[in-house]
Amino acid sequence: MTERDGAADGSTDAPEHASYAAAGVDIDAGERAVELFAPHAKRASRPEVLGGLGGFSGLFALKGNYREPVLAAASDGVGTKLAIAQAIDKHDTVGRDLVAMCVDDLVVCGAEPLFLQDYIAVGKVVPETVAQIVAGIADGCVDAGCALLGGETAEHPGLMQDNHYDLSATAVGVVEADAILSPDKVRAGDVVIAMGSSGLHSNGYSLARKVLLEWGHMDLFGEVEEFGRTLGEELLEPTRIYARDCLALTAEADVRTYAHVTGGGLAENLARVIPTGLVAELERGTWTPAPIFSMIAQRGRVAQSEMERTFNMGVGMVAVVAPEDTDRAQAVLTARHVDNWVLGTIKRSAEPRNSDAARVTLVGEHPRF
């Protein structure tokens, strides 16, 4: 034995009876966590789910009168919004964020979310905390109409602090091949309809935390008059799940495409579904961002351009619809209690068709922002 392999005299700091638990992984705690979250997982189901919890894989029978079904998949996480949940020890809402970030990406192409599988990495398994997280995931799946088909909880001692965790998930959906929404359906004259966000959703939290907590020294437990609740409650407001609203809208109106407004903001995400030769002209004067956005901008001295490329600014999802279906589309969303408004229109670009010119422009100013 060399000194690199261990102590020269063969001594060791290992306990007399070494175990996985002594190394930081508590199998019993993991089993207890499963017992606690199992009821939540069971209520987030669909008729197509085969078997129950405990298998090595989840089984889902694709049923229905599909002509040419295409599967769609999307993976995402919650990001540093989790730091807020961990700081105030409230874990029952971030699961909804996780679901939203995945299923709302799926529905952009017109896909109906079928099932979701989650991955929870923790420094130390606290069964009650894991159960709260899964309860939120189940809530989100129920709202999205998809099944929580399975997942994994992994304990990572030495890699993560005991009270820290991270979340990720993959959602799978289905859409008929001839019903896929895509940029090539967008036409000049189409109308852009905004769907209001529930707040920051799950993007920009690194900047929000820096401005409000580190630089602004604000208290997560402190009441904020502008919000009518504590700062922590405002920052943990769950991401809105638009999946069923978008599917209902697609069934009732001529929707060309959707854009889920996440990292990169409104302009960058909408540009992803605007084809070359067209430009979406959006009017800031059509809405007023919620107070959380103006607070970050003012307290952090964050420029408007930086705000708009970091946060959703109050627009969580965008629908591009045929102009003759504008009123019908808004009526559908209003009936589903989705705040919505006409945000702008699609126009022909003045630039050459092969130009890399911006495909989205925002004009005007927000009222009272």
C-alpha positions in Angstrom: 0.0 0.0 0.0 1.3 3.5 -0.9 0.4 6.6 1.0 -1.7 7.6 -1.9 -3.8 4.5 -1.4 -4.3 5.1 2.3 -2.6 5.5 5.6 0.8 3.9 5.7 0.0 2.0 8.9 -3.3 0.7 7.5 -5.4 2.8 9.9 -8.8 4.1 8.9 -11.5 6.5 10.1 -14.2 4.1 8.9 -16.8 3.1 11.6 -16.8 -0.4 12.9 -19.8 -1.3 10.8 -19.8 0.8 7.7 -23.1 1.4 5.9 -24.7 3.3 3.0 -26.5 5.4 5.7 -23.2 6.3 7.3 -22.0 7.5 3.8 -25.1 9.8 3.7 -27.7 7.8 1.8 -30.7 6.8 3.9 -32.6 4.0 2.0 -35.2 3.9 4.8 -35.9 7.6 4.4 -36.3 7.1 0.6 -38.8 4.3 1.2 -40.7 6.5 3.7 -40.8 9.3 1.1 -42.4 7.0 -1.4 -45.0 6.0 1.1 -45.8 9.7 1.7 -46.0 10.8 -2.0 -47.7 7.7 -3.4 -51.2 9.0 -2.8 -50.4 12.1 -4.7 -48.8 10.3 -7.6 -51.8 8.0 -7.9 -54.3 10.8 -8.4 -52.3 12.2 -11.3 -53.2 9.4 -13.7 -55.0 8.7 -17.0 -56.9 5.6 -18.2 -54.0 4.7 -20.5 -51.6 4.1 -17.6 -50.8 0.5 -17.1 -49.7 -0.9 -13.7 -48.8 1.2 -10.7 -45.9 2.6 -8.8 -42.8 0.6 -8.1 -42.0 -0.7 -11.6 -38.6 -0.1 -13.3 -40.5 1.9 -16.0 -43.9 3.4 -16.5 -46.2 1.9 -19.1 -48.6 4.0 -21.1 -50.9 2.5 -23.8 -51.5 4.9 -26.6 -55.2 4.5 -27.2 -57.7 6.5 -29.4 -58.6 6.8 -33.0 -55.3 8.4 -34.1 -54.7 8.5 -37.9 -51.0 9.4 -37.8 -50.0 10.1 -34.3 -46.7 12.0 -33.7 -45.1 11.9 -30.2 -43.7 15.2 -28.8 -41.3 15.4 -25.9 -40.0 18.3 -23.8 -37.6 18.4 -20.8 -37.0 21.3 -18.4 -36.4 22.2 -14.8 -37.4 25.0 -12.3 -34.0 26.7 -12.0 -33.0 29.0 -9.2 -36.6 29.6 -8.1 -35.9 26.6 -6.0 -33.6 28.7 -3.8 -36.6 30.7 -2.7 -38.6 27.5 -1.8 -35.6 26.2 0.1 -35.0 29.5 1.9 -38.6 29.8 3.3 -39.1 26.0 3.6 -42.1 25.9 1.3 -42.0 23.1 -1.2 -45.6 22.4 -2.3 -45.7 24.8 -5.4 -42.4 24.3 -7.2 -43.7 21.0 -8.6 -46.4 22.9 -10.5 -43.6 25.0 -12.0 -41.9 21.9 -13.2 -44.9 20.6 -14.9 -45.7 23.9 -16.5 -42.3 24.4 -18.0 -42.6 21.0 -19.8 -46.2 20.8 -20.9 -46.5 24.4 -22.0 -43.6 23.7 -24.4 -45.4 20.6 -25.7 -48.6 22.4 -26.5 -46.7 25.0 -28.7 -46.8 22.4 -31.6 -50.4 21.4 -30.7 -49.5 18.3 -28.7 -51.7 17.1 -25.9 -49.6 16.2 -22.8 -49.9 12.5 -22.0 -47.5 11.8 -19.2 -44.6 13.2 -17.3 -41.6 11.7 -15.5 -39.7 13.6 -12.8 -36.2 13.5 -11.4 -35.6 14.9 -7.9 -32.0 15.2 -6.7 -31.5 15.9 -3.0 -28.6 16.4 -0.7 -30.5 14.4 2.0 -33.9 12.8 1.7 -36.4 14.4 4.0 -39.6 12.4 3.3 -42.0 15.2 4.2 -40.2 17.6 1.8 -40.1 15.1 -1.0 -43.8 14.4 -0.5 -44.6 18.1 -0.7 -42.7 18.4 -4.0 -44.4 15.5 -5.5 -47.8 16.8 -4.3 -47.1 19.9 -6.4 -46.1 17.9 -9.4 -49.3 15.9 -9.1 -51.3 19.1 -8.9 -49.7 20.3 -12.0 -50.3 17.1 -13.9 -53.9 17.1 -12.9 -54.3 20.7 -14.2 -52.5 19.7 -17.5 -54.5 16.6 -17.9 -51.5 14.3 -18.0 -50.3 11.4 -15.9 -47.4 11.4 -13.5 -46.0 8.1 -14.9 -43.0 7.8 -12.7 -39.8 9.3 -11.6 -36.7 9.1 -9.6 -35.5 10.5 -6.2 -31.7 10.4 -5.8 -29.8 11.3 -2.7 -26.4 13.0 -3.4 -24.5 13.4 -0.1 -21.3 15.3 -0.5 -22.4 16.7 -3.9 -25.3 18.8 -2.6 -26.0 20.4 0.8 -28.5 18.5 3.0 -31.3 21.0 2.6 -30.8 21.6 -1.2 -32.6 19.8 -4.1 -33.0 20.2 -7.8 -35.8 19.2 -10.1 -36.1 18.2 -13.7 -38.7 16.4 -15.8 -39.6 15.1 -19.2 -43.2 15.3 -20.6 -44.5 13.4 -23.6 -47.5 14.4 -25.7 -49.2 13.4 -29.0 -50.5 15.3 -32.0 -51.8 14.3 -35.3 -49.2 14.7 -38.1 -51.5 17.0 -40.1 -52.4 19.1 -37.0 -48.9 20.0 -36.0 -48.6 23.8 -35.4 -45.5 25.3 -36.9 -44.0 28.6 -38.2 -44.9 27.8 -41.8 -48.6 28.3 -41.0 -48.0 31.9 -40.0 -49.2 34.5 -42.6 -49.1 38.3 -42.9 -52.2 39.8 -41.3 -52.4 37.2 -38.5 -53.1 38.5 -35.1 -50.9 38.0 -32.0 -52.9 37.3 -28.8 -51.2 37.5 -25.4 -52.1 35.3 -22.4 -51.2 36.9 -19.1 -48.6 35.3 -16.8 -49.0 34.7 -13.1 -45.8 36.5 -12.4 -42.2 35.7 -13.0 -43.1 32.1 -13.8 -39.7 30.2 -13.6 -37.3 32.4 -15.4 -35.0 35.3 -14.4 -34.7 34.3 -10.7 -30.9 34.7 -10.6 -31.4 38.4 -11.5 -34.5 38.8 -9.3 -32.7 37.3 -6.3 -29.6 39.4 -6.9 -31.6 42.6 -7.1 -34.2 42.0 -4.3 -32.3 39.9 -1.8 -28.6 40.5 -2.2 -28.6 44.2 -3.3 -31.9 45.3 -1.9 -31.7 43.3 1.4 -35.4 42.6 1.2 -36.9 40.1 3.6 -38.6 37.1 2.1 -41.0 37.0 5.0 -41.7 40.7 4.9 -45.1 42.0 3.7 -44.9 44.1 0.5 -47.7 46.6 0.0 -47.6 46.4 -3.8 -48.1 42.6 -3.7 -50.5 42.4 -0.8 -48.5 39.5 0.5 -44.9 38.6 1.5 -42.1 38.8 -0.9 -41.5 35.1 -0.6 -45.2 34.3 -1.5 -44.9 36.6 -4.5 -41.7 35.0 -5.8 -43.2 31.5 -5.3 -46.4 32.2 -7.3 -46.6 29.1 -9.5 -46.1 29.2 -13.3 -49.5 29.2 -15.1 -50.2 26.0 -16.9 -51.7 26.9 -20.3 -51.8 23.4 -21.9 -55.5 22.7 -21.6 -56.4 26.3 -22.5 -54.3 26.1 -25.7 -55.8 22.8 -26.7 -59.3 24.2 -26.2 -58.4 27.3 -28.2 -56.9 25.1 -31.0 -60.2 23.2 -31.2 -62.3 26.3 -31.6 -60.2 28.7 -33.6 -57.7 28.8 -36.5 -54.5 28.9 -34.5 -51.3 29.1 -36.6 -48.9 28.5 -33.7 -48.0 29.3 -30.1 -45.0 30.7 -28.3 -44.2 29.8 -24.7 -42.5 32.8 -23.2 -39.6 31.5 -21.0 -35.9 32.3 -20.9 -35.1 35.0 -23.4 -38.3 36.8 -23.0 -41.2 37.7 -25.3 -39.3 38.8 -28.4 -36.8 35.9 -28.5 -39.4 33.2 -27.9 -42.0 34.6 -30.4 -39.2 35.0 -33.0 -38.7 31.2 -32.9 -42.1 30.7 -34.6 -42.1 33.6 -37.0 -40.9 32.6 -40.5 -38.4 34.5 -42.6 -39.9 37.4 -44.5 -42.4 38.2 -41.7 -42.2 40.3 -38.5 -44.4 40.4 -35.5 -45.0 44.0 -34.4 -46.1 44.2 -30.8 -47.4 47.2 -28.8 -46.2 47.6 -25.2 -49.1 50.0 -24.6 -51.5 47.1 -24.6 -50.6 45.9 -21.1 -49.1 46.9 -17.8 -46.6 44.5 -16.3 -47.3 43.4 -12.7 -45.6 45.3 -9.8 -42.9 42.6 -9.4 -41.4 43.6 -12.8 -41.3 47.3 -12.1 -39.8 46.7 -8.6 -36.9 44.7 -10.1 -36.3 47.2 -12.8 -36.3 50.2 -10.4 -34.4 48.7 -7.5 -31.9 47.0 -9.7 -31.6 49.9 -12.2 -32.2 47.2 -14.9 -32.6 48.6 -18.4 -35.8 47.9 -20.2 -34.0 45.9 -22.9 -32.4 43.7 -20.2 -35.8 43.2 -18.4 -37.4 42.2 -21.7 -34.8 39.6 -22.6 -34.8 38.1 -19.0 -38.4 38.1 -17.9 -41.8 37.4 -19.4 -42.9 40.9 -18.4 -46.5 39.6 -17.9 -47.0 37.6 -21.0 -46.7 33.8 -20.4 -48.0 32.4 -23.7 -48.7 33.9 -27.1 -51.1 32.6 -29.8 -50.9 33.6 -33.4 -54.4 33.3 -35.0 -56.1 34.0 -38.3 -57.4 37.5 -38.2 -61.1 36.4 -38.8 -60.9 34.2 -35.6 -59.6 36.9 -33.3 -62.9 37.5 -31.5 -63.6 33.8 -31.2 -60.1 33.1 -29.8 -60.5 35.8 -27.2 -63.9 34.6 -26.2 -62.6 31.1 -25.7 -59.8 32.3 -23.5 -62.0 34.6 -21.5 -64.5 31.8 -20.9 -61.6 29.8 -19.5 -60.6 32.7 -17.2 -57.3 33.4 -19.0 -56.4 37.0 -19.1 -55.8 37.9 -22.8 -55.5 40.8 -25.2 -54.5 41.6 -28.7 -50.8 42.2 -28.6 -50.0 43.0 -32.2 -50.0 41.7 -35.8 -47.9 39.9 -38.2 -46.5 42.0 -41.1 -44.3 41.5 -44.1 -40.7 42.4 -43.3 -39.2 45.3 -45.2 -35.9 43.4 -45.2 -34.9 40.9 -47.9 -36.3 37.4 -47.3 -32.9 36.0 -46.5 -32.1 38.7 -44.0 -31.3 38.0 -40.3 -33.3 41.1 -39.3 -35.3 40.8 -36.1 -38.6 38.9 -36.5 -40.2 40.6 -33.6 -40.3 44.3 -32.7 -41.8 46.0 -29.6 -43.0 49.6 -30.0 -44.4 52.1 -27.5 -44.2 52.1 -23.7 -45.9 50.2 -21.0 -48.5 52.4 -19.1 -47.4 53.3 -15.6 -44.3 51.1 -15.8 
